[in-house]
Amino acid sequence: MITRVLVANRGEIATRLCSHLRKLGLYTIAVFSEADAESPHVKEANEAHCIGPAPVSESYLNGEKILQIASLAKADAIHPGYGLLSENAGFARAVQEANIVWIGPNPSVIESMGDKVAARKRAVAANVPVVPGSDGPVNDEQAATVAAEMGFPVLIKAADGGGGIGMEVVRKAEKMEKALTKCRSRSARSFGSDTVYVEKLLENPRHIEIQVLFDNHGNGIALFERECSIQRRYQKIVEEAPAVVCTTFPGLRERMCDAAVSLGKAVGYTGVGTVEFLVDPAGEFYFMEMNTRLQVEHPVTECITGVDLVHWQIRVVQGDTLDFSPSITGHSIECRIYAEDPNKRFLPAPGTITKLQWPTGDDIRIDSGVVEGSSITPYYDPLIAKLIITGDNRLDCIERLQKALDNTIIEGLTTNLAFHRWLTKNEAFRDGALTTHFIKDHFEGV
């Protein structure tokens, strides 16, 4: 039984974890950079420790310092949240070697599924369909050959990438060299590796992911799907559950859920994870990647199933057995509210929040890591909060979302609230006609 949990993260997820874990009767230990000294997650924890200056490389990515604090604070478990060190197999392994419980899958699973090429091979071995592409990492000459054989357009992807970073679309052979150089350079800066592979580009797909949960006794379940097609720069900005496409194509949900659970069992997965798919206009799905952590958008799954995923993360590491079959009730949509300018390619817009007012109601959930007076700095992801609305059905949910957004006030900096308000009124969105190119195809500014 674990009793003292160090939360190795910041922002809204650290705030949620510290609050929730305390409600479960666990003692929580927060870490913070000098820039986050007054952040809500610091005050939400039982105790908190500074881990260094603002830059993430000197604070939240400093695994050695985090482990020192864990030892000092007598933590018997570490929860990494999402992002930062959550999918760092080396850090997870170091946590276990320090005789501290890692609240996540086995480091070897993180390692194998974090390598996008290795993950593709594991998916193929588990009879999960994958997007056509290279069998492994490629040099520039091999990339050009594979692309020519498959036919353009193609997608060059960083083998160690994530979050949409290190991806380049190539529509003509003469653009391959420049795209490869750009992709390798960005991947090297972001992930410390310039290894890439090539996939066929699926035109106008939906991005659908399956939430999975496994215990330590070989049991696994899928908690259905999330629609994550509303994206900018390959990064999600609105998510919902369930997905409209699963009513358009009967049996699609069951097939994707079965594939996700099969893959998880094949790799020996434990805890919560997400298997991401692309779904083409004909209703065929293809494995894209597996995220070996809690997802930013996990609240919509919690809202439609009533299953607390963080609670189950704790139960799994303590050896509990999955003892339920989930079902879907209602519809839920999450809007990620960022300090960014929709009229300037959604670029970050740091600043200080001078006024903050959230809507209230039984159908409204706010996951936030800020308060009035908080500063959104250039050092971190500019996420302010997640506004999650639940309704009886999709259209009811959208109507409730409209009202909630109208009753949200954030002043002192530029946010994407106007984009979200525009989205709820857009006919294509309301009709469920979603693709990963939705913003490019429909949004012209607010």
Residue, then its C-alpha position, 0 to 999 in steps of 0.5 A: m500500500i502506498t501512502r506518500v505520492l510525489v507528483a512529478n509535474r506542474g499546471e492543471i494535471a499536477t493540481r488535479l492529482c494533488s487534490h484527488l490523491r489527497k481525497l483518496g487519503l494519500y499524502t502528496i508532495a509537489v515539486f515546482s520551479e522558481a517560476d511556479a512558486e505560487s502555482p495552485h498545485v503547490k498549495e494543493a499538496n501537503e508539502a512542496h519543494c523547489i527543483g530549480p529555475a524556470p527552464v524545464s531542462e533545469s527543473y521538471l526534466n531534472g529526474e535526478k533532482i526529483l528523485q533526491i526530493a522523493s528520497l528526502a520527502k520519503a515518497d513511496a510512489i511517483h505519479p508523472g502525470y502527462g508530458l515531461l517525464s511521464e514517458n521517459a523509460g530511463f526515469a521510470r527505471a531509476v524510480q523503481e531502482a530507488n525502491i519507489v513505486w512508478i505509477g505507470p506501465n513497466p519501463s520496458v513497455i514505455e521504451s518499446m511503445g515510445d519507439k514509433v517504429a518498434a510500436r508499429k512492428r508490435a501492432v503488426a504482430a498483434n494483427v492490428p492494422v497499421v498505416p502503410g509505410s517503411d518497415g523501420p528507420v530510413n536514411d534519406e535515400q531509403a525514404a525517397t525510395v519508399a515514398a516513390e513506391m507508395g506514391f505521394p503524399v507521404l508523412i515523414k515522422a520522428a521515430d521518437g516523436g510525440g505531440g505532433i512534433g517532428m512530422e512533415v507532409v511531403r506531396k512531391a518528390e522534389k520536396m523530400e530532401k528539404a522535408l527530411t532535413k527539417c524533420r530530422s533537425r526538429s526531432a534532434r532538438s526535441f527528442g535527442s534523436d534524428t531517426v525518422y520513418v515514412e508513412k503513407l499520408l491518409e487524406n482527411p482522416r479522423h483521429i480516434e483513440i481508445q482508452v485502455l486499462f489493464d491490471n497486473h493480473g492479465n485483465g484488460i478493458a477498453l473504456f471506449e473511444r475519444e474523437c480528437s480530430i480538432q487540431r492545430r499543428y498536429q496537436k489536439i485542442v478539442e476532444e469528445a466522447p463518444a465519437v460520431v464516426c462510431t455510429t456512422f460505421p456499425g461495429l467500428r467501436e468494437r473492432m477498435c476496442d478489441a484491437a487496442v486491448s489485444l495490443g495492450k495484452a501483447v506488450g504486457y501493458t499495465g495501468v492506463g494507456t491510450v491507443e491512437f488510430l486514424v480512421d479513413p472516410a471509408g471507416e477503416f482504421y489504422f494504428m498510429e501510436m500508443n501513449t503509455r500514460l494518462q492523456v490530457e483528454h482523459p476527463v471526457t472518458e471519465c464523464i461518460t463512463g463514471v470511471d475515475l482513471v486516476h483512482w484506478q491507476i492507484r488501485v492497479v499499482q496496489g495490485d487490485t483486480l479489474d472488476f467492472s464492465p464499463s458502459i457509455t452514458g451521455h456525451s462529453i466535450e473538452c475544450r483546451i483553453y490556451a493563452e494563444d492567438p487563433n488569428k496568428r496561427f494559434l501561436p502562444a500569447p504569454g501574459t498575466i490573468t487579471k480577471l478569471q471567472w468560470p461557469t458553474g453547474d452540475d454538467i461542468r468540470i473545470d481542470s485548471g492550474v491557474v487562478e486570478g493573478s497567475s502568469i502564463t510564461p514562455y517556459y511552458d505549454p500555455l494551457i490555462a485550463k480544460l473546460i469539460i461539459t457533459g450532456d444527454n447527447r452530442l447536440d445537447c452537450i454542444e448547447r451546454l458548451q455554448k452557454a458555459l463558454d459565454n459565461t467564461i471570462i479570462e482577461g489580461l491576455t489573449t486566449n482561444l476562447a473566441f475560437h471555441r465559441w466559433l466552433t460551437k456555432n459552426e455547422a460542420f462541427r455540429d454535424g460531426a463532419l470532423t477531420t484532422h484538417f478541420i481548422k485548415d478547411h473551415f476556420e478563417g479567424v475570429 
